[in-house]
Amino acid sequence: MSAESRAGRDPSRRPRLIHTGQALVDAVVEIPAVPRDGGNTMASSYRQYAGGAVNTLVAAARSGGRATHAGAIGQGPNARLIREVLATQGVEISAPDVPEADSGVCIVLVEPSGERTFITTTGAERIISVGSLATSDPQPGDAVCVTGYSLVMASTRDPLLEWLSGLPAGVDVVLDPGDVMAGLPAAVHERMRALTTVWTGNLEESRALAGLVAPDAGDLTMAQTLEPCARSLPRGTVVITRDGSNGCAVLADGQLSVVPGFPMEAVDTNGAGDVHTGALLAARLSGTARLGRATQVDKTAQASGGAQVGGTAQVNGADWEDAARWANAAAAISVTRRGPDTAPGIDEIRVLLES
């Protein structure tokens, strides 16, 4: 959390990750190839998972965080699956059911190469209001997570932006932009950026943001994206750029650090970014995740005045770098599993950190 969010926080209360995004059902279909127009193909497997915002919330809960879903969930078989998964993981649901509407489905066509094609339906998850979001009751020290996908449709964008603009002081707004962010209308893009206190994007997403102020941003490394991203966001915004197995770069409190990743033999990278975000915020907020041995900061970060990362200190709201290392480990484990339900637990993360 930022210094502003620590101010006014009740020390006896556990801060929460509050996710405002869409909880969907992922219907994953493995196929030999996408059929030609008008054609057909036979699937080798079909599985259903609770997905979308659920991935981030579950990752946070498995990393010891307190998590709340503030988005809309309907009534029907899809909604039941979503609610069962969240309940099993101890994730709170704040808003009441949306009556007479089921939650939507994201159909994921997976080819042998790993290439994915997505078809998303809309349902109850797009029926929100300022009032439904307000049931989550954010307090100083909480972090409200926003996905760029909420900004694509007016039914979620308009009430969300109105609600965010009235949040209490000391509540962080964490933007996980997704690949849709760069294509949003300029006015929407600018308004969302103005509300953001933490940006966490992958390399391409951060390059797109950096491109608002920096020429040739498409060639920037993850560390090089941080400063131009920060210039595109409110002063003091924490900026995090992920780059797969290379780890992530963090700009917080004026210090730049490159936090190395944990290269693994990946079998499925889908959802790794969601796991990283959930684990990052849980480690940041919980104050209970103890980290493993010290991590060496990349020389690039040291040259830029970055601080040493790692050690065995508790995550207590003062170390984004330690939380990032925890998240790097969680995401690394997740890519070794076929998903999207791939988030590891605390013990698994600690084993990797201490190895």
C-alpha positions in Angstrom: 0.0 0.0 0.0 1.1 3.6 -0.5 2.0 5.9 2.4 -1.3 7.6 1.9 -3.2 4.3 2.4 -1.2 3.4 5.5 -2.4 6.7 7.1 -5.7 6.3 8.9 -5.6 2.5 8.8 -7.0 0.6 11.7 -4.1 -1.6 12.8 -6.4 -4.2 14.3 -8.2 -4.8 11.0 -6.8 -7.1 8.2 -6.7 -5.1 4.9 -8.4 -6.7 1.9 -8.0 -7.1 -1.8 -11.3 -6.1 -3.2 -11.8 -7.1 -6.8 -14.3 -5.3 -9.0 -13.8 -7.4 -12.2 -15.9 -10.0 -13.9 -16.2 -13.5 -12.5 -16.9 -15.9 -15.4 -16.8 -19.6 -16.2 -13.9 -20.6 -18.4 -14.9 -23.4 -20.8 -11.6 -24.8 -22.0 -11.7 -26.9 -25.2 -8.6 -28.5 -26.6 -8.8 -28.8 -30.4 -6.3 -29.9 -33.2 -6.9 -26.6 -35.0 -9.5 -23.8 -35.3 -11.9 -24.9 -38.0 -12.2 -23.1 -41.3 -15.3 -20.9 -41.8 -18.4 -23.1 -41.6 -16.3 -26.1 -40.7 -16.2 -28.4 -37.6 -13.5 -30.0 -35.5 -13.5 -32.6 -32.8 -12.3 -31.6 -29.3 -10.0 -33.9 -27.3 -11.0 -32.5 -24.0 -13.5 -30.1 -22.4 -13.2 -28.6 -18.9 -15.0 -25.9 -16.9 -13.4 -23.6 -14.3 -14.4 -20.5 -12.5 -12.3 -17.8 -14.1 -11.9 -14.1 -14.7 -11.6 -12.2 -11.4 -11.8 -15.5 -9.6 -8.2 -16.3 -10.6 -6.8 -13.3 -8.9 -9.0 -13.7 -5.8 -8.1 -17.4 -5.4 -4.4 -16.6 -5.8 -4.6 -13.9 -3.1 -6.5 -16.2 -0.7 -3.9 -19.0 -1.2 -1.2 -16.6 -0.4 -2.8 -15.8 2.9 -4.6 -12.7 1.9 -8.1 -11.6 2.8 -10.1 -11.2 -0.5 -13.5 -9.9 -1.4 -15.3 -10.0 -4.7 -17.3 -6.8 -5.3 -18.5 -7.6 -8.8 -21.8 -9.2 -9.8 -22.7 -12.9 -9.8 -25.9 -14.2 -11.1 -28.2 -17.2 -10.5 -27.8 -20.4 -12.4 -25.2 -23.2 -13.0 -22.3 -20.9 -13.9 -23.0 -18.7 -10.9 -23.2 -21.7 -8.6 -19.8 -22.9 -9.8 -18.2 -19.4 -9.2 -19.8 -19.2 -5.7 -18.6 -22.7 -4.8 -15.0 -22.0 -5.7 -14.9 -18.6 -3.9 -16.5 -20.1 -0.8 -14.1 -23.1 -0.8 -11.1 -20.6 -0.9 -12.6 -18.4 1.8 -13.2 -15.4 -0.6 -16.0 -13.1 0.6 -18.7 -12.0 -1.8 -20.2 -8.6 -1.0 -22.9 -7.9 -3.6 -26.3 -9.7 -3.7 -27.2 -12.1 -6.5 -28.3 -10.7 -9.8 -31.8 -12.2 -10.2 -32.9 -14.0 -13.4 -29.5 -13.9 -15.0 -26.6 -16.4 -15.0 -22.9 -15.4 -15.1 -21.2 -15.4 -18.5 -18.8 -17.9 -20.1 -15.4 -17.5 -21.7 -14.9 -20.2 -24.3 -11.2 -20.9 -24.7 -10.1 -22.9 -27.8 -6.6 -24.3 -27.2 -4.5 -25.6 -30.1 -1.6 -28.0 -29.6 0.9 -25.1 -30.0 -0.7 -23.4 -27.0 -2.3 -20.8 -29.2 -5.7 -19.7 -27.7 -8.8 -18.2 -29.2 -11.4 -16.7 -26.9 -15.2 -16.2 -27.3 -16.8 -14.4 -24.4 -20.5 -14.2 -23.6 -21.9 -11.5 -21.3 -24.3 -12.1 -18.4 -24.9 -11.1 -14.8 -21.3 -10.0 -14.3 -22.0 -6.9 -16.4 -24.9 -5.8 -14.3 -23.4 -3.7 -11.6 -24.2 -0.4 -9.9 -22.6 2.1 -7.6 -24.7 0.6 -4.9 -23.6 -3.0 -5.6 -20.0 -2.0 -5.6 -20.4 -0.1 -2.3 -21.4 -3.3 -0.5 -17.7 -4.1 -0.3 -17.2 -1.1 2.0 -13.6 -0.3 1.3 -11.6 1.0 4.3 -8.2 2.7 4.5 -5.5 0.1 3.9 -7.6 -1.9 1.4 -6.7 -2.3 -2.2 -9.4 -2.2 -4.9 -8.4 -4.1 -8.0 -9.7 -2.9 -11.4 -9.3 -4.8 -14.7 -9.2 -3.0 -18.0 -12.0 -5.3 -19.2 -14.4 -3.6 -16.9 -13.9 -0.4 -18.9 -14.8 -1.8 -22.2 -18.6 -1.8 -21.7 -20.6 1.1 -20.4 -22.7 -1.1 -18.1 -19.6 -1.8 -16.0 -17.4 1.2 -16.9 -19.7 4.0 -15.9 -20.8 2.8 -12.4 -17.2 1.7 -11.7 -15.6 5.0 -12.5 -18.2 6.9 -10.5 -17.7 4.6 -7.5 -13.9 4.8 -7.7 -14.0 8.5 -7.7 -15.7 8.5 -4.3 -13.5 6.0 -2.5 -12.2 7.0 1.0 -8.7 8.4 1.4 -6.2 5.6 2.0 -7.8 3.0 -0.3 -5.4 2.0 -3.1 -6.7 1.6 -6.6 -4.8 -1.2 -8.4 -5.1 -1.2 -12.2 -4.4 -4.5 -14.0 -4.9 -3.1 -17.5 -5.1 -6.1 -19.8 -4.5 -5.9 -23.5 -7.7 -3.9 -24.0 -6.6 -0.9 -22.0 -4.5 0.6 -24.9 -7.6 0.6 -27.2 -9.9 2.4 -24.9 -11.2 5.9 -25.8 -8.8 8.6 -24.7 -11.2 10.1 -22.2 -11.8 6.8 -20.5 -8.1 6.0 -20.5 -7.2 9.3 -18.9 -9.9 9.2 -16.3 -8.9 5.7 -15.1 -5.2 6.6 -15.0 -6.1 9.6 -12.8 -7.7 7.3 -10.2 -4.8 4.7 -10.2 -2.4 4.4 -7.3 -0.8 1.1 -8.4 -0.2 0.0 -12.0 0.7 -3.7 -12.6 1.0 -4.7 -16.2 2.9 -7.1 -18.4 5.7 -5.8 -20.6 3.5 -5.1 -23.6 0.8 -3.3 -21.5 3.5 -1.2 -19.8 5.1 -0.4 -23.2 1.7 0.8 -24.4 1.4 3.1 -21.4 4.9 4.3 -21.7 4.3 5.2 -25.3 2.0 8.0 -24.3 5.2 10.0 -23.3 8.1 8.1 -24.8 9.0 7.5 -28.4 10.0 4.0 -29.5 8.5 2.6 -26.3 8.0 -0.8 -28.1 11.7 -1.5 -27.6 11.9 -0.7 -23.8 12.9 -3.4 -21.3 10.7 -3.9 -18.3 12.9 -1.7 -16.1 13.0 1.0 -18.8 9.2 1.2 -18.9 8.9 2.3 -15.3 9.8 5.9 -15.5 7.7 6.8 -18.6 4.8 4.8 -17.1 5.1 6.8 -13.9 5.0 10.1 -15.9 1.7 8.9 -17.4 0.2 8.3 -13.9 -0.5 10.4 -10.8 2.6 11.4 -8.8 3.6 8.7 -6.4 1.9 5.8 -8.2 3.6 2.5 -7.7 4.5 1.0 -11.1 5.2 -2.8 -11.7 6.0 -4.3 -15.0 6.1 -8.1 -15.4 8.1 -10.0 -18.0 7.3 -13.7 -17.6 10.3 -15.8 -16.3 12.4 -12.6 -16.2 10.5 -11.5 -13.2 9.3 -7.9 -12.8 10.5 -4.4 -12.3 9.2 -2.2 -9.5 9.2 1.6 -9.0 8.0 2.6 -5.6 8.8 5.4 -3.3 11.2 6.8 -5.9 13.3 3.6 -6.0 13.6 1.2 -9.0 14.3 -2.4 -8.4 14.5 -5.4 -10.8 13.3 -8.5 -9.0 14.4 -11.7 -10.9 12.0 -14.4 -11.7 12.2 -18.2 -11.3 12.6 -19.8 -14.8 10.5 -23.0 -15.0 9.5 -25.4 -17.8 6.2 -23.9 -18.6 3.2 -26.0 -19.7 0.6 -23.3 -19.6 1.1 -19.6 -19.1 -2.6 -18.7 -19.2 -3.6 -16.9 -16.0 0.0 -16.4 -14.7 -0.5 -12.6 -14.7 -3.7 -13.0 -12.6 -1.8 -15.3 -10.1 1.1 -12.7 -9.9 -1.4 -9.9 -9.2 -3.3 -11.8 -6.5 -0.1 -13.1 -4.8 1.5 -9.7 -5.0 -1.3 -7.9 -3.3 -1.9 -10.6 -0.7 1.8 -10.5 0.3 1.7 -6.8 0.3 -1.5 -6.5 2.5 -1.4 -9.5 4.7 1.7 -8.8 6.8 2.1 -12.6 7.4 4.0 -13.9 4.4 7.6 -14.5 5.3 10.0 -14.5 2.4 13.0 -16.7 1.7 16.6 -16.0 1.2 17.9 -12.6 -0.1 17.5 -11.8 -3.7 20.2 -10.0 -5.7 18.9 -6.9 -7.4 19.8 -6.5 -11.1 22.8 -4.2 -11.7 20.5 -2.0 -13.7 18.4 -1.4 -10.7 21.4 -0.7 -8.5 22.7 1.8 -11.0 19.3 3.6 -10.8 19.4 3.7 -6.9 17.3 0.6 -6.3 17.3 -1.1 -2.9 18.4 -4.6 -2.1 15.5 -7.0 -2.1 14.6 -10.2 -0.3 15.6 -11.4 3.2 13.3 -12.9 5.8 11.6 -9.7 6.9 7.8 -9.8 7.1 5.9 -8.1 4.4 4.5 -5.2 6.4 3.4 -2.6 3.8 6.9 -1.2 3.4 8.4 -3.5 0.8 6.9 -3.8 -2.7 10.0 -5.6 -3.8 9.6 -8.4 -1.3 5.9 -8.7 -2.3 7.0 -8.8 -6.0 9.5 -11.6 -5.3 6.7 -13.6 -3.6 4.5 -13.0 -6.6 7.2 -14.0 -9.0 7.5 -17.3 -7.2 3.8 -17.9 -7.2 3.5 -17.1 -11.0 6.5 -19.4 -11.7 4.8 -22.3 -10.0 1.5 -21.6 -11.8 3.0 -22.0 -15.3 4.0 -25.6 -14.5 0.3 -26.6 -14.3 -2.5 -26.6 -16.7 -5.1 -24.2 -15.7 -6.6 -21.7 -15.2 -6.9 -22.9 -11.6 -3.1 -23.0 -11.0 -2.4 -20.7 -8.1 0.0 -22.3 -5.5 -0.3 -22.1 -1.7 1.9 -20.5 0.9 4.0 -23.6 1.6 4.7 -24.2 -2.1 5.8 -20.6 -2.5 8.1 -20.7 0.5 9.8 -23.9 -0.7 10.6 -22.3 -4.0 11.8 -19.1 -2.3 14.1 -21.0 0.0 15.5 -23.3 -2.6 
